[in-house]
Amino acid sequence: MNNSRSASHARIEDMNKIRKGDEIIVKTGKDKGRRGTVLEVFADNRVLVEGINLAKKHVKPNPNIGEAGGIKDHAMPMDISNVLVFNPKAKKGERVGFRVEKDGKKVRVFKSGEVVDI
């Protein structure tokens, strides 16, 4: 039973509406309206976005590796429902769906009808 579960889990990852490398725009929260690139998509429906949802992390100095101490900004994951994929043609965030092309290939499309993956 574990094998079938992991196989279906792998298929679900391939069908994510938001993927690593997508440019997104934040629709709610303290960073509302900011744009960034997805660095990682987690299995629990959270995304790590470059330069968004920053938290202050207190770091002790480590002379062995030459790391200076101080307070550093650290990107934290945010819920996937709080972001939209940015549509460069419409210059705004849009929801994403799937469509099967005539040749049988499954592609991501914006709700306006344009293909996301070019």
LINSUL-V968832 format. One record per backbone hydrogen bond with DSSP energy under -0.5 kcal/mol. CO is the residue of the C=O (numbers start at 1). NH is the residue of the N-H. If there is no record, write none. Layout:
CO&NH, CO&NH
This chain:
1&5, 2&6, 3&7, 4&8, 5&9, 6&10, 7&11, 8&12, 9&13, 10&14, 11&15, 12&15, 13&16, 19&22, 22&24, 22&38, 23&86, 24&36, 25&84, 26&33, 29&32, 31&34, 34&26, 36&24, 37&50, 38&21, 40&48, 42&45, 45&80, 46&42, 47&49, 47&78, 48&39, 48&40, 49&52, 53&76, 55&74, 57&59, 57&72, 59&70, 62&65, 62&66, 62&67, 66&68, 67&62, 70&59, 70&72, 72&57, 74&55, 78&47, 79&82, 80&83, 82&27, 82&28, 84&25, 85&94, 86&88, 87&91, 87&92, 92&87, 94&85, 95&111, 97&109, 99&101, 99&107, 101&104, 105&101, 105&107, 107&99, 108&116, 108&117, 109&97, 110&113, 114&110, 116&118
